[in-house]
């Protein structure tokens, strides 16, 4: 049975497919399946964390932008400094997410 046929047999390798292999091939296939599943779990977890980081960064940028707007109303002379700080945070957060 070719690996293409194995890959097309439902949601994964069926027990019948594995049973048709020799013991060494069964062990090798099982190890490879475990490796692929593990890699998939790692990629999925990485994406979940990346999304959480993005969500947190967006919330923080929104809150900082609202604070910046408030400060600009009560202390207009601080506008440029506030914008620099908020922009620096946003850039740093974007770089962190991009690296993740």
C-alpha positions as CSV (number, residue, x, y, z in Angstrom):
1,X,0.0,0.0,0.0
2,X,1.5,3.4,-1.0
3,X,1.8,6.3,1.4
4,X,-0.6,8.2,-0.8
5,X,-3.3,5.6,-0.2
6,X,-2.6,5.7,3.5
7,X,-2.9,9.5,3.6
8,X,-6.3,9.2,1.8
9,X,-7.8,6.7,4.1
10,X,-10.1,8.9,6.3
11,X,-8.9,11.1,9.1
12,X,-5.6,9.4,9.3
13,X,-4.2,5.9,9.2
14,X,-6.8,3.3,9.9
15,X,-5.9,0.4,12.1
16,X,-6.3,-1.9,9.1
17,X,-3.7,0.2,7.2
18,X,-1.2,-0.2,10.1
19,X,-2.0,-3.9,10.5
20,X,-1.0,-4.5,6.9
21,X,2.5,-3.2,7.6
22,X,5.4,-5.1,9.0
23,X,6.1,-4.4,12.7
24,X,9.2,-2.2,11.9
25,X,7.0,-0.2,9.4
26,X,4.2,0.1,12.0
27,X,6.7,1.5,14.6
28,X,8.2,3.9,12.0
29,X,4.7,5.0,10.9
30,X,3.6,5.5,14.5
31,X,6.7,7.6,15.3
32,X,6.2,9.7,12.2
33,X,2.5,10.2,13.0
34,X,3.4,11.2,16.6
35,X,6.0,13.7,15.3
36,X,3.6,15.3,12.8
37,X,0.8,15.5,15.4
38,X,3.3,17.1,17.9
39,X,4.5,19.6,15.3
40,X,0.8,20.5,14.6
41,X,0.1,21.0,18.2
42,X,3.1,23.3,18.6
43,X,2.2,25.3,15.5
44,X,-1.4,25.6,16.8
45,X,-0.3,26.7,20.2
46,X,2.1,29.2,18.7
47,X,-0.7,30.8,16.7
48,X,-3.0,30.9,19.7
49,X,-0.4,32.7,21.7
50,X,0.4,35.1,18.8
51,X,-3.4,35.9,18.5
52,X,-3.5,36.5,22.3
53,X,-0.5,38.9,22.0
54,X,-2.1,40.8,19.2
55,X,-5.4,41.1,21.0
56,X,-3.6,42.4,24.1
57,X,-1.5,44.8,22.1
58,X,-4.6,46.2,20.3
59,X,-6.5,46.7,23.6
60,X,-3.4,48.4,25.0
61,X,-3.0,50.7,22.0
62,X,-6.7,51.6,22.2
63,X,-6.4,52.4,25.9
64,X,-3.2,54.4,25.4
65,X,-4.7,56.3,22.4
66,X,-7.7,57.2,24.5
67,X,-5.4,58.4,27.3
68,X,-3.3,60.3,24.8
69,X,-6.4,62.1,23.5
70,X,-7.4,63.0,27.1
71,X,-4.0,64.3,28.0
72,X,-4.0,66.3,24.7
73,X,-7.2,68.0,25.9
74,X,-5.9,68.9,29.3
75,X,-2.2,69.5,28.4
76,X,-2.0,70.4,24.7
77,X,1.8,71.1,25.1
78,X,2.3,67.4,25.8
79,X,0.7,66.2,22.6
80,X,4.0,65.5,20.7
81,X,5.5,63.6,23.6
82,X,2.3,61.5,24.2
83,X,2.1,60.6,20.5
84,X,5.8,59.6,20.6
85,X,5.2,57.3,23.6
86,X,2.1,55.7,22.2
87,X,3.7,55.2,18.8
88,X,6.8,53.7,20.4
89,X,4.6,51.2,22.3
90,X,2.6,50.3,19.2
91,X,5.8,49.8,17.2
92,X,7.4,47.7,19.9
93,X,4.2,45.6,20.3
94,X,4.0,45.1,16.5
95,X,7.7,44.0,16.4
96,X,7.2,41.6,19.2
97,X,4.2,40.0,17.5
98,X,6.1,39.8,14.2
99,X,9.0,38.0,15.9
100,X,6.8,35.6,17.7
